[in-house]
């Protein structure tokens, strides 16, 4: 199993997006997850750093310029998805990636506080 490092730049971006109200709290992640074509478009326009900015985890053993380097997506390249954050938190907790689980939990609390 890969060892993931917390992507602190992605956490900062996600917090900013939540603060700006750019959150989808309605759509399930199975319906809201970006397609392969959408991901490829982001890579084409913003490079792998732009793609990685939407993922809470980085697999440092994976090659730099690959999708496989990034894990635990939290949104659809435009908004933070509450469902994606829940999914990331659960998956990270199940696989003992505590910093990622904690970051996702923090994001979830920020989302819920903003929408109470």
C-alpha positions as a Markdown table, in Angstrom:
| # | Residue | x | y | z |
|---|---|---|---|---|
| 1 | Unk | 0.0 | 0.0 | 0.0 |
| 2 | Unk | 1.4 | 3.4 | -0.9 |
| 3 | Unk | 2.4 | 5.8 | 1.8 |
| 4 | Unk | 0.7 | 9.2 | 1.2 |
| 5 | Unk | 2.0 | 12.6 | 2.4 |
| 6 | Unk | -0.6 | 15.3 | 3.1 |
| 7 | Unk | -0.8 | 17.8 | 0.3 |
| 8 | Unk | -0.7 | 21.0 | 2.3 |
| 9 | Unk | -1.1 | 23.2 | -0.8 |
| 10 | Unk | -4.4 | 21.3 | -1.6 |
| 11 | Unk | -5.6 | 21.7 | 2.0 |
| 12 | Unk | -5.0 | 25.5 | 1.8 |
| 13 | Unk | -6.8 | 25.7 | -1.6 |
| 14 | Unk | -9.7 | 23.6 | -0.2 |
| 15 | Unk | -10.0 | 25.8 | 2.9 |
| 16 | Unk | -10.0 | 28.9 | 0.7 |
| 17 | Unk | -12.7 | 27.5 | -1.6 |
| 18 | Unk | -14.9 | 26.6 | 1.5 |
| 19 | Unk | -14.4 | 30.1 | 2.8 |
| 20 | Unk | -15.5 | 31.5 | -0.5 |
| 21 | Unk | -18.6 | 29.4 | -0.5 |
| 22 | Unk | -17.5 | 27.2 | -3.4 |
| 23 | Unk | -19.0 | 24.0 | -2.0 |
| 24 | Unk | -21.3 | 21.4 | -3.4 |
| 25 | Unk | -23.2 | 19.8 | -0.5 |
| 26 | Unk | -26.0 | 18.2 | -2.5 |
| 27 | Unk | -24.4 | 16.0 | -5.2 |
| 28 | Unk | -23.3 | 12.5 | -4.4 |
| 29 | Unk | -19.6 | 11.8 | -5.2 |
| 30 | Unk | -20.6 | 9.1 | -7.7 |
| 31 | Unk | -22.5 | 11.7 | -9.6 |
| 32 | Unk | -20.1 | 14.6 | -9.0 |
| 33 | Unk | -16.7 | 13.0 | -9.5 |
| 34 | Unk | -15.0 | 14.4 | -12.6 |
| 35 | Unk | -14.7 | 12.2 | -15.6 |
| 36 | Unk | -11.4 | 11.1 | -17.1 |
| 37 | Unk | -11.8 | 13.7 | -19.8 |
| 38 | Unk | -12.3 | 16.5 | -17.3 |
| 39 | Unk | -9.2 | 15.4 | -15.4 |
| 40 | Unk | -7.2 | 15.3 | -18.6 |
| 41 | Unk | -8.5 | 18.8 | -19.5 |
| 42 | Unk | -7.3 | 20.1 | -16.1 |
| 43 | Unk | -3.9 | 18.5 | -16.7 |
| 44 | Unk | -3.7 | 20.0 | -20.2 |
| 45 | Unk | -4.6 | 23.5 | -18.9 |
| 46 | Unk | -2.9 | 23.6 | -15.5 |
| 47 | Unk | -0.4 | 20.8 | -15.5 |
| 48 | Unk | 0.0 | 18.1 | -12.9 |
| 49 | Unk | 0.4 | 20.7 | -10.1 |
| 50 | Unk | -3.1 | 22.0 | -11.0 |
| 51 | Unk | -4.5 | 18.5 | -11.0 |
| 52 | Unk | -2.7 | 17.7 | -7.8 |
| 53 | Unk | -4.1 | 20.8 | -6.1 |
| 54 | Unk | -7.5 | 18.9 | -6.0 |
| 55 | Unk | -6.1 | 15.9 | -4.0 |
| 56 | Unk | -5.3 | 15.7 | -0.3 |
| 57 | Unk | -2.7 | 13.0 | -0.7 |
| 58 | Unk | 0.6 | 12.6 | -2.6 |
| 59 | Unk | 2.3 | 9.3 | -3.2 |
| 60 | Unk | 5.9 | 10.4 | -3.3 |
| 61 | Unk | 6.9 | 7.0 | -4.7 |
| 62 | Unk | 4.9 | 7.6 | -7.8 |
| 63 | Unk | 6.3 | 9.4 | -10.8 |
| 64 | Unk | 5.8 | 13.2 | -10.7 |
| 65 | Unk | 3.8 | 13.6 | -13.9 |
| 66 | Unk | 1.2 | 10.9 | -13.4 |
| 67 | Unk | -2.3 | 10.9 | -12.1 |
| 68 | Unk | -1.3 | 8.0 | -9.8 |
| 69 | Unk | 0.8 | 10.4 | -7.8 |
| 70 | Unk | -2.3 | 12.0 | -6.3 |
| 71 | Unk | -5.1 | 10.5 | -4.2 |
| 72 | Unk | -8.0 | 11.5 | -2.0 |
| 73 | Unk | -9.8 | 14.0 | -4.3 |
| 74 | Unk | -11.9 | 16.6 | -2.6 |
| 75 | Unk | -13.8 | 18.3 | -5.5 |
| 76 | Unk | -14.6 | 18.5 | -9.1 |
| 77 | Unk | -12.0 | 21.1 | -10.2 |
| 78 | Unk | -14.4 | 24.0 | -9.5 |
| 79 | Unk | -15.9 | 23.4 | -6.1 |
| 80 | Unk | -15.3 | 21.4 | -2.9 |
| 81 | Unk | -17.6 | 18.4 | -2.8 |
| 82 | Unk | -18.9 | 17.5 | 0.7 |
| 83 | Unk | -19.4 | 13.9 | -0.5 |
| 84 | Unk | -15.8 | 13.7 | -1.8 |
| 85 | Unk | -14.5 | 15.0 | 1.5 |
| 86 | Unk | -16.5 | 12.4 | 3.4 |
| 87 | Unk | -15.2 | 9.7 | 1.0 |
| 88 | Unk | -11.6 | 10.9 | 1.4 |
| 89 | Unk | -11.9 | 10.9 | 5.2 |
| 90 | Unk | -13.3 | 7.4 | 5.4 |
| 91 | Unk | -10.8 | 6.0 | 3.0 |
| 92 | Unk | -7.9 | 7.6 | 4.7 |
| 93 | Unk | -9.1 | 6.5 | 8.1 |
| 94 | Unk | -9.6 | 2.9 | 6.9 |
| 95 | Unk | -6.0 | 2.8 | 5.5 |
| 96 | Unk | -4.3 | 4.5 | 8.5 |
| 97 | Unk | -3.5 | 7.8 | 6.7 |
| 98 | Unk | -4.1 | 9.9 | 9.8 |
| 99 | Unk | -2.9 | 13.3 | 8.5 |
| 100 | Unk | -5.2 | 13.0 | 5.5 |
| 101 | Unk | -8.1 | 11.8 | 7.5 |
| 102 | Unk | -7.6 | 14.7 | 10.0 |
| 103 | Unk | -7.4 | 17.3 | 7.1 |
| 104 | Unk | -10.6 | 15.9 | 5.6 |
| 105 | Unk | -12.3 | 16.0 | 9.0 |
| 106 | Unk | -11.3 | 19.6 | 9.4 |
| 107 | Unk | -12.6 | 20.4 | 5.9 |
| 108 | Unk | -15.9 | 18.7 | 6.7 |
| 109 | Unk | -16.3 | 20.7 | 9.9 |
| 110 | Unk | -15.6 | 23.9 | 8.0 |
| 111 | Unk | -18.2 | 23.0 | 5.3 |
| 112 | Unk | -20.8 | 22.1 | 8.0 |
| 113 | Unk | -20.2 | 25.3 | 10.0 |
| 114 | Unk | -20.5 | 27.4 | 6.9 |
| 115 | Unk | -23.8 | 25.8 | 6.0 |
| 116 | Unk | -25.5 | 25.6 | 9.4 |
